């Protein structure tokens, strides 16, 4: 009513002009992506999308980033600076990294130092609260689409474990087995089994059972009225048109897909876990995730104040590239695109030597003369994730770029790091018994008082 009165009185002229400009820009983007003029209330017809959901880019310069598809034509990978502008997040700058170091008293994780986690929402707000002795909690997740995880899946869990240790806060981990049942041609029992198998790999990352709750959606939804109440509240405040606009759903998608975003949003709110937070709804969450999951949480942040909750804060990571190059992320369905956590030392060596895209030259003579390109070399990209020694990484970059280091030698560096890393993970996973899984997945009070 107030808005209507102000409009009738001619107020908000500048705001209206800006809104009109934005609408025109969005219509131009819509036409660029779909090849069709925007028509209110009508989804684009016959738009090809490799994901089956979400809008896709049709020009060579466009990066496709949504919860189901990540692709680019650029050999260097996604343009993350453009993605920050497109998604409206904030770049993780040196000032924020320095502040995290001051607040925690710990050297920032190399994922932060190297820009692997590159974008955020409201992290300064989290740090303000923490400095004022107000707690927060961590929330991340995994979509269990197969029995085995690959090394790219470890990235959010490695970083989340570091965050939990330096801030000493509770952690909840969502296994979206319901999502995989809705999107893939899998039996519901199979999706739950994948969730339990993936849970073993997550536990093997070294999380503290006294501070961590891992849950399957298929299981927890029926056990927690607080969780389901939040799901319903979110569902009530998001329209069908909004989820179609955010996620690209069509009229032929099953209703389970349309309602699922509310389920991924619900763990952002502390009242979804009354056993941990004693029914409190004022504990803010911090969500480390790959940036392709951001659409879920943009929706969540929009809904949060309307249902009496704080907006979740986020850390966004870059994508872990496929062995064949940075144009796509690793896929659990393509064994040759990924280094799996079940791979043997021999399989790791063979995959890297045979499939890892090289930034080197065609001949040794050319490589010695002109050097290699670390911007597109997958082995070097992987080293930025898993080689913790900054000085060693920089020396490898210089040697490869100058031609002093050959592609085979660079690949050997990576093999020598991944083989023991994955072997150690496999040994820890063997120690994860059914009883250990039950401890992590039982709704309970954690080692915190709220």
C-alpha positions in Angstrom: 0.0 0.0 0.0 2.8 2.4 0.9 4.6 1.6 -2.3 1.4 2.2 -4.3 0.9 5.6 -2.6 4.5 6.6 -3.3 4.2 5.5 -6.9 1.0 7.5 -7.3 2.8 10.6 -5.9 5.6 10.2 -8.3 8.2 8.9 -5.8 10.9 6.4 -6.6 11.5 7.8 -10.1 15.1 6.9 -10.0 14.4 3.4 -8.6 11.8 2.8 -11.4 14.3 3.9 -14.1 16.9 1.6 -12.7 14.4 -1.3 -12.5 13.4 -0.7 -16.1 17.0 -0.7 -17.2 17.6 -4.0 -15.4 14.6 -5.5 -16.9 15.7 -4.6 -20.4 19.2 -6.0 -19.7 17.6 -9.3 -18.4 15.5 -9.5 -21.5 18.6 -9.1 -23.7 20.4 -11.8 -21.7 17.3 -14.1 -22.0 17.3 -13.7 -25.8 21.1 -14.3 -25.9 20.8 -17.5 -23.9 17.6 -18.9 -25.5 17.6 -17.4 -28.9 14.0 -16.2 -28.3 12.2 -13.1 -27.2 11.1 -13.0 -23.6 7.4 -13.7 -23.1 5.8 -13.3 -19.7 4.6 -16.6 -18.3 5.9 -18.7 -21.1 9.0 -20.8 -20.8 11.3 -20.9 -23.9 10.5 -23.6 -26.3 12.9 -26.3 -27.4 16.0 -24.9 -25.8 18.8 -27.4 -25.7 20.3 -28.0 -22.3 22.7 -30.8 -21.4 21.6 -30.6 -17.8 17.9 -31.1 -18.3 17.3 -28.2 -16.0 18.3 -24.6 -16.0 19.1 -22.2 -18.9 22.1 -22.9 -21.0 24.5 -20.7 -22.9 24.5 -20.8 -26.7 27.4 -18.6 -27.6 31.0 -19.5 -27.3 31.8 -16.8 -24.8 29.1 -17.8 -22.3 30.0 -19.9 -19.2 27.2 -22.3 -18.2 27.0 -22.6 -14.4 24.0 -24.0 -12.6 23.5 -26.8 -10.0 23.5 -29.5 -12.8 25.9 -28.2 -15.5 29.3 -26.5 -15.5 30.8 -25.8 -18.9 32.9 -23.2 -20.8 34.6 -23.0 -24.1 37.7 -21.4 -22.4 40.6 -23.7 -21.8 41.5 -21.7 -18.7 38.1 -22.6 -17.2 35.2 -20.5 -15.9 35.7 -16.7 -15.7 35.1 -16.4 -11.9 35.3 -12.6 -11.9 32.4 -12.4 -14.3 30.6 -15.0 -12.3 30.9 -12.9 -9.2 29.2 -10.0 -11.0 26.6 -12.3 -12.5 25.7 -13.9 -9.1 26.1 -10.6 -7.1 28.5 -12.1 -4.5 31.6 -10.5 -3.1 35.2 -11.3 -4.0 37.4 -12.7 -1.3 40.1 -10.1 -1.2 43.3 -9.9 0.8 41.6 -7.7 3.4 39.1 -10.5 4.3 41.9 -13.1 4.3 44.0 -11.0 6.7 41.0 -10.4 8.9 40.3 -14.2 9.1 43.9 -14.7 10.2 43.6 -12.0 12.9 40.3 -13.3 14.2 41.3 -17.0 14.3 45.0 -16.6 15.1 45.7 -19.2 12.3 47.4 -18.9 9.0 44.6 -18.9 6.3 44.1 -22.2 4.5 45.8 -22.5 1.2 42.4 -22.7 -0.5 41.9 -19.1 0.6 45.5 -18.0 -0.1 45.3 -19.3 -3.7 41.8 -18.2 -4.5 40.3 -21.7 -4.6 37.6 -20.3 -2.4 37.1 -17.0 -4.2 33.7 -15.5 -3.4 31.5 -15.0 -0.3 28.3 -13.6 1.0 28.3 -11.8 4.5 31.5 -13.3 5.8 32.3 -10.0 7.5 29.0 -10.4 9.3 30.1 -13.8 10.6 33.4 -12.4 11.8 31.7 -9.5 13.5 29.5 -11.9 15.4 32.4 -14.2 16.2 34.4 -11.3 17.6 31.4 -10.5 19.8 31.3 -14.0 21.2 28.3 -15.0 19.2 28.4 -18.4 17.7 27.5 -19.7 14.2 27.4 -23.1 12.6 28.7 -24.7 9.4 26.5 -26.4 6.9 27.6 -28.2 3.8 26.5 -31.2 1.8 26.9 -33.9 -0.7 24.6 -35.2 -3.5 25.3 -39.0 -3.4 24.9 -39.9 -7.1 27.3 -42.9 -7.0 29.0 -45.3 -4.6 32.4 -43.6 -4.9 33.4 -40.0 -4.5 36.2 -38.4 -6.5 39.0 -36.1 -5.3 37.0 -33.0 -6.4 34.3 -33.9 -3.9 36.9 -33.6 -1.1 37.4 -29.9 -1.6 34.4 -28.5 0.4 35.0 -31.0 3.1 38.7 -30.3 3.5 37.9 -26.6 3.8 34.9 -27.1 6.1 37.0 -29.3 8.4 39.6 -26.4 8.6 36.8 -23.9 9.4 35.4 -26.1 12.1 38.8 -26.5 13.7 39.8 -22.8 13.7 36.4 -21.5 14.8 35.3 -24.5 17.0 31.7 -24.5 15.8 29.0 -27.2 15.1 28.7 -28.7 11.6 25.8 -30.3 9.8 26.3 -32.2 6.6 23.3 -32.9 4.4 23.2 -36.0 2.1 20.6 -35.2 -0.6 19.7 -38.8 -1.5 16.1 -37.6 -2.2 17.4 -35.2 -4.8 19.3 -38.0 -6.6 16.2 -40.1 -6.7 14.2 -37.2 -8.2 16.8 -36.3 -10.9 18.3 -39.7 -11.8 17.1 -43.1 -12.9 17.9 -44.7 -9.6 15.8 -46.7 -7.1 15.2 -44.9 -3.8 17.0 -47.7 -1.9 20.0 -47.3 -4.1 20.1 -43.5 -3.4 20.1 -44.2 0.3 22.9 -46.8 0.0 25.0 -44.3 -1.9 24.4 -41.8 0.9 25.8 -44.2 3.4 28.8 -45.1 1.3 29.5 -41.4 0.7 29.1 -40.8 4.4 32.0 -43.2 5.0 34.2 -41.0 2.8 33.1 -37.8 4.5 33.8 -39.3 8.0 37.3 -40.4 6.7 38.1 -36.7 6.1 38.6 -36.6 9.9 35.5 -34.8 11.3 34.9 -34.8 15.1 31.9 -36.9 15.9 31.2 -34.8 19.0 30.8 -31.7 16.8 29.4 -33.0 13.6 25.9 -34.3 12.5 25.5 -36.0 9.2 22.0 -36.7 7.9 20.2 -38.3 5.0 17.2 -36.3 3.8 15.2 -39.6 3.3 15.8 -40.5 6.9 15.9 -37.2 8.8 12.8 -35.6 7.3 10.7 -38.1 9.1 12.5 -37.7 12.4 12.6 -33.9 12.8 9.4 -31.9 13.0 11.6 -28.7 13.2 13.3 -29.6 9.9 10.0 -30.3 8.1 8.3 -27.2 9.5 11.1 -25.1 7.9 10.7 -26.9 4.6 7.0 -26.1 4.6 7.6 -22.4 5.5 10.1 -22.0 2.7 7.8 -23.7 0.3 5.0 -21.3 1.2 7.2 -18.3 0.5 8.5 -19.3 -2.9 6.2 -19.4 -5.9 6.3 -21.8 -8.9 7.3 -19.0 -11.2 10.2 -18.1 -8.9 11.7 -21.6 -8.9 11.2 -21.9 -12.6 13.1 -18.6 -13.0 15.9 -19.6 -10.6 16.3 -23.3 -11.6 14.8 -23.5 -15.1 12.2 -26.0 -14.2 9.5 -26.6 -16.8 5.8 -27.6 -16.6 6.8 -31.2 -17.4 9.2 -31.6 -14.4 7.9 -33.7 -11.6 6.6 -31.8 -8.5 9.4 -33.3 -6.4 12.0 -31.3 -8.3 10.0 -28.1 -7.9 9.7 -28.6 -4.1 13.3 -29.9 -3.5 15.0 -26.5 -3.3 13.2 -25.9 0.0 14.8 -29.1 1.4 18.3 -27.9 0.5 17.5 -24.5 2.0 16.1 -25.8 5.4 19.5 -26.8 7.0 20.5 -23.1 6.7 18.2 -22.4 9.7 19.2 -23.5 13.2 15.7 -24.4 14.2 15.9 -27.4 11.7 18.2 -29.0 14.4 16.5 -28.5 17.7 18.6 -31.3 19.3 21.8 -29.3 18.5 20.6 -25.7 19.1 18.0 -26.2 21.8 15.2 -24.9 19.6 16.9 -21.6 18.9 16.3 -20.0 15.6 18.9 -17.1 15.8 22.1 -19.0 15.1 23.5 -18.0 11.7 24.9 -20.6 9.3 28.0 -20.4 7.1 27.9 -22.6 4.0 31.1 -23.6 2.2 30.1 -24.9 -1.3 31.0 -24.8 -4.9 29.5 -21.7 -6.6 27.1 -23.8 -8.8 25.0 -24.4 -5.6 24.6 -20.6 -5.1 21.1 -20.4 -6.7 19.7 -22.5 -3.9 21.1 -20.1 -1.3 20.1 -16.9 -3.1 16.6 -18.2 -2.8 17.2 -19.1 0.8 18.6 -15.7 1.6 15.5 -14.1 0.0 13.1 -16.2 2.1 15.0 -16.1 5.5 13.9 -12.7 6.8 10.3 -13.4 5.8 10.2 -16.5 8.1 12.2 -14.9 11.0 15.6 -16.3 10.3 19.1 -14.9 9.6 20.4 -15.1 6.1 23.0 -17.8 5.7 26.5 -16.6 4.8 28.5 -18.4 2.1 32.0 -19.3 0.9 32.1 -20.2 -2.8 34.8 -22.4 -4.3 36.0 -22.8 -7.8 35.3 -26.0 -9.7 37.7 -29.0 -9.7 38.4 -29.5 -13.4 38.0 -32.8 -15.3 41.2 -34.5 -16.3 40.5 -33.7 -19.9 40.6 -29.9 -19.2 39.0 -27.0 -17.2 36.0 -26.6 -19.6 34.0 -28.9 -17.3 34.1 -30.1 -13.7 34.8 -33.7 -12.8 31.9 -36.2 -13.3 31.2 -39.2 -11.1 29.6 -40.9 -14.1 32.8 -40.7 -16.3 35.6 -42.8 -14.8 38.2 -41.3 -17.0 37.3 -37.7 -16.1 38.1 -38.2 -12.4 40.5 -39.6 -9.9 38.2 -41.6 -7.6 38.8 -42.2 -3.9 38.7 -45.9 -4.7 41.4 -45.8 -7.3 44.6 -47.8 -6.8 48.0 -46.3 -7.1 48.3 -47.8 -10.6 45.0 -46.4 -11.7 45.9 -42.9 -10.5 49.2 -43.1 -12.4 47.6 -44.3 -15.6 44.8 -41.8 -15.5 47.1 -38.8 -15.0 49.6 -39.9 -17.6 47.0 -40.8 -20.2 44.2 -38.3 -19.6 45.5 -35.2 -17.8 45.3 -32.3 -20.3 48.8 -30.9 -20.8 49.8 -27.3 -21.2 53.1 -28.4 -22.7 54.3 -28.1 -26.3 54.2 -30.8 -28.9 57.9 -31.6 -28.8 60.6 -31.5 -26.1 62.5 -29.1 -28.2 59.6 -26.6 -28.4 58.8 -27.1 -24.8 62.4 -26.4 -23.7 62.4 -23.3 -25.9 58.9 -21.8 -25.2 57.8 -23.4 -21.9 54.4 -24.8 -20.8 51.2 -23.0 -20.0 50.2 -23.6 -16.3 46.9 -21.7 -16.9 45.5 -24.7 -18.9 47.6 -27.6 -17.6 45.4 -29.9 -15.5 48.2 -31.4 -13.5 49.4 -28.0 -12.3 45.7 -27.1 -11.5 45.5 -30.2 -9.3 48.7 -29.3 -7.6 47.2 -25.9 -6.6 44.6 -27.9 -4.7 46.7 -30.6 -3.1 50.3 -29.3 -2.8 50.3 -27.2 0.4 53.9 -25.8 0.1 53.5 -22.4 -1.5 57.2 -22.0 -2.4 57.3 -25.5 -4.0 54.3 -24.8 -6.1 55.7 -21.5 -7.3 59.0 -23.1 -8.2 57.1 -25.8 -10.2 55.2 -23.0 -12.0 58.4 -21.2 -12.9 60.2 -24.3 -14.0 57.3 -25.5 -16.2 56.7 -22.0 -17.7 60.4 -21.7 -18.6 60.6 -25.2 -20.1 63.0 -26.5 -17.5 60.3 -28.9 -16.3 58.7 -31.3 -18.8 55.1 -32.4 -18.8 56.0 -36.0 -17.8 57.9 -34.6 -14.8 55.0 -32.3 -13.8 52.6 -35.3 -14.0 55.0 -37.3 -11.7 54.8 -34.5 -9.1 51.1 -34.9 -9.1 51.1 -38.7 -9.0 53.5 -38.6 -6.1 51.2 -36.4 -4.1 47.8 -38.1 -5.0 48.9 -41.7 -4.5 49.7 -41.4 -0.8 46.9 -38.9 -0.1 44.3 -41.3 -1.5 45.9 -44.4 0.1 45.7 -42.7 3.5 42.1 -41.8 2.9 41.3 -45.4 2.0 42.9 -46.6 5.2 40.9 -44.1 7.3 37.7 -45.2 5.5 38.3 -48.8 6.4 38.1 -47.8 10.1 34.6 -46.3 9.6 32.3 -49.1 10.9 28.5 -49.2 11.0 28.6 -48.1 14.6 30.7 -45.0 13.7 28.2 -44.1 10.9 25.3 -44.5 13.4 27.1 -42.1 15.9 27.5 -39.4 13.2 23.9 -39.8 11.8 22.0 -40.1 15.1 20.1 -36.8 15.9 21.7 -35.7 19.2 23.2 -32.8 21.2 26.7 -31.9 20.1 29.5 -30.7 22.3 28.1 -27.1 22.5 25.7 -25.4 24.8 23.0 -23.2 23.3 
